[in-house]
Amino acid sequence: MSKIALRIIGLAAAMALSTTAFAQEVGTAAEAQALVKKAIAHYKAAGKDKACADFAGAGEYQFKDLYVFVQQLDGNMICHGKNPALNGKNLSGLKDSDGIAFVAQFIDLVKTKGSGWVDYKWVNAGTKKIEPKSSYVEKGDGETFIGAGIYKP
C-alpha cells in the first residue's frame, strides 16, 4: 500500500475514534430522566442548600454533558448546575433563538402533566454553539421542578 493510502486510513481511523470518544460524552434521554429522578430524591432528602451545592460540583449530578437545574413554578432559578449566574433570576420569559418561551413551557408542562420533555435551542457548553436541546422536567418538592437536558444531533 502506498504511504498516502496508509496516511488516509490512519486519519480515518483517528477520526472514527475521536467521534466515538465524543459520542460517549453525550448524555442520553434515559440518563437525563434518571438524573432528574435521582436529583429530586436528593433535593427532598438533603434540602435545598445541600442539594444545590451538590448539583453545582462535578460528580454524580454532572456527568457527560448532563447537569441538573432547579426552578420554582414562577420561573425563578433556584440553582443551575452549569451556570450559577442564573441562580436567583426569574427566567419565566426566557426565549430561545427561535422565540420559543421554553421556561414557560417547562412550567406549563409540570403544572398540567407533572413531567415531560420540552424542545428548544440552547448554547452547548462544550461546543459554544446554539444547538437543539430537549430537557426533561419533573415536579419536585412543593413549588419546584427539576430538569436535565440532552443535546440532539
QUIRA-V843072 format. One record per pair of residues at least 12 apart in sequence whose C-alpha atoms are under 8 Angstrom apart, sorted by sequence separation. I is the first residue (numbers start at 1). J is the second residue. If there is no record, write none. Layout:
# QUIRA-V843072
I_J + I_J
This chain:
# QUIRA-V843072
39_51 + 55_67 + 68_80 + 69_81 + 76_88 + 77_89 + 91_103 + 92_104 + 106_118 + 120_132 + 121_133 + 135_147 + 136_148 + 55_68 + 68_81 + 76_89 + 77_90 + 105_118 + 119_132 + 120_133 + 135_148 + 136_149 + 55_69 + 67_81 + 68_82 + 76_90 + 77_91 + 119_133 + 120_134 + 135_149 + 67_82 + 75_90 + 76_91 + 119_134 + 134_149 + 135_150 + 74_90 + 75_91 + 76_92 + 102_118 + 118_134 + 119_135 + 133_149 + 134_150 + 75_92 + 102_119 + 117_134 + 118_135 + 133_150 + 134_151 + 74_92 + 102_120 + 117_135 + 118_136 + 133_151 + 134_152 + 62_81 + 117_136 + 118_137 + 132_151 + 133_152 + 100_120 + 116_136 + 117_137 + 131_151 + 132_152 + 115_136 + 116_137 + 131_152 + 132_153 + 39_61 + 115_137 + 116_138 + 56_79 + 98_121 + 115_138 + 55_79 + 56_80 + 57_81 + 96_120 + 97_121 + 114_138 + 115_139 + 55_80 + 56_81 + 96_121 + 97_122 + 114_139 + 35_61 + 52_78 + 55_81 + 56_82 + 96_122 + 52_79 + 110_137 + 124_151 + 52_80 + 56_84 + 75_103 + 110_138 + 111_139 + 39_68 + 52_81 + 75_104 + 110_139 + 106_137 + 36_68 + 75_107 + 35_68 + 74_107 + 32_66 + 73_107 + 110_145 + 27_63 + 27_64 + 26_64 + 27_65 + 73_111 + 25_64 + 26_65 + 27_66 + 24_64 + 25_65 + 26_66 + 65_126 + 73_143 + 72_143 + 73_144 + 72_144 + 73_145 + 71_144 + 72_145 + 70_144 + 71_145 + 70_145 + 71_146 + 70_146 + 69_146 + 70_147 + 68_146 + 69_147 + 68_147 + 69_148 + 68_148 + 67_148 + 66_148 + 67_149 + 66_149 + 66_150 + 65_150 + 44_140 + 44_141 + 43_141 + 36_136 + 40_140 + 36_137 + 37_138 + 40_141 + 36_138 + 32_135 + 33_136 + 32_136 + 40_146 + 39_146 + 36_146 + 36_147 + 36_148 + 35_148 + 33_148 + 32_148 + 32_149 + 32_150 + 29_149 + 29_150 + 28_150 + 27_150 + 26_150 + 27_151 + 26_151
